[in-house]
């Protein structure tokens, strides 16, 4: 992710990997269809992992979603030794930037999270990139953590492919769960801590605004801190 640092301390870590990319057209917002196969997950908190490009925006959207109790930025896959921002952002590891989401299915179901994800977070037609970010570590992936989530995710992708809402082929995949490593502390709650950061203003604030506009019943104004 080519971006500026939030603080002087973080600046050194971001040097050489920044958000200094040429201007790129705004991401297209597509209101994804309501799922034909709804999730039946029972009671109690559930967990799922979503990879959709830069984890700042994924976390920001889900942290503003009712029923989500925790959204943690991190690295999915790869090894513990290489679960480091400088290494992951260089593209030399097997990680993808991802967010582990804990939610209450009595408030927001997994299929509703999928709809939000594909409406305002990730473009399902892009491979190894999202927004201004390029590389396999920015690939959009669904990582179910239960058989029910996997069935719902597979059914929803099939439904999306038949919907005709996207002009290009849908390439987002359902991936097996591997180890999830929380990202460095300065990445957590990044959007709320750095609302004036150029990357947040340009790419992520519009996603939160779209969540509020498209799904007002699932939007909450207060930011859920991890």
SULUR-V755209 format. One record per pair of residues at least 12 apart in sequence whose ideal C-beta (glycine too) atoms are under 7 Angstrom apart, sorted by the first residue. I is the first residue (numbers start at 1). J is the second residue. Records with the same first field share a line. If there is no record, write none. Layout:
I: J / J
This chain:
1: 17 / 19 / 54 / 89 / 133
2: 17 / 18 / 19 / 20 / 21
3: 18 / 19 / 199
4: 18 / 19 / 197 / 198
6: 186 / 190 / 193 / 194 / 197
10: 186
13: 85 / 86
17: 86 / 89 / 90
19: 132 / 198 / 199
21: 132
24: 132
27: 123 / 131
28: 123
29: 119 / 120 / 210
30: 119 / 165 / 166
31: 119 / 214
32: 115 / 118 / 119 / 160
33: 159 / 163
34: 115
35: 111 / 114 / 115 / 152 / 156 / 159
36: 159
37: 111 / 152 / 155
38: 109 / 111
39: 105 / 109 / 110 / 111 / 148 / 149 / 152
40: 148
41: 105 / 110 / 148
43: 106
45: 69 / 102 / 103 / 104
46: 103 / 105 / 110
47: 100 / 101 / 102 / 145
48: 101 / 110 / 113 / 143 / 144 / 145 / 149
49: 76 / 98 / 100 / 143 / 145 / 177 / 180
50: 98 / 99 / 101 / 117 / 142
51: 76 / 96 / 97 / 98 / 139 / 140 / 141 / 143
52: 117 / 121 / 122 / 130 / 140
53: 122 / 130 / 131 / 133 / 138 / 140
54: 97 / 130 / 131 / 133 / 138
55: 73 / 97 / 98 / 99 / 183 / 187
56: 190 / 191 / 200 / 204
57: 121 / 203 / 204 / 207
58: 99 / 121
59: 71 / 73 / 99
60: 191 / 204 / 207 / 208
61: 116 / 120 / 121 / 207 / 208 / 211
62: 99 / 101
63: 223 / 224
64: 208 / 211 / 219 / 220 / 223
65: 108 / 116 / 211 / 218
66: 107 / 108 / 218 / 219 / 220
67: 103 / 104 / 107 / 108
68: 101 / 103 / 108 / 224
69: 102 / 103 / 104 / 224
70: 102 / 226
71: 99 / 101 / 224 / 226
72: 99 / 100 / 182 / 188 / 226
73: 99 / 183 / 187 / 188
74: 98 / 100 / 180 / 181 / 182 / 183
75: 88 / 95 / 97 / 98 / 181 / 183
76: 95 / 96 / 98 / 143 / 178 / 180
77: 94 / 95 / 96 / 178
78: 93 / 94 / 95
80: 181
82: 95
83: 95 / 181
85: 183 / 184
88: 137
89: 137
91: 135 / 136 / 137
95: 137
96: 137 / 139 / 141
97: 137 / 138
98: 143 / 180
100: 180
101: 113
108: 218
110: 149 / 152
111: 152 / 156
112: 218
114: 153 / 156
116: 211 / 215 / 218
118: 160
119: 214
120: 207 / 210 / 211 / 214
121: 207
122: 140 / 172
124: 140 / 160 / 166 / 170 / 171 / 172
125: 166 / 168 / 169 / 170 / 171
126: 140
127: 139 / 171
131: 203
132: 203
140: 172
141: 172 / 173 / 175
142: 172 / 174 / 175
143: 175 / 177
144: 174
145: 177
150: 174
153: 174
154: 174
157: 170 / 172 / 174
188: 226
189: 223 / 225 / 226
191: 204
192: 223
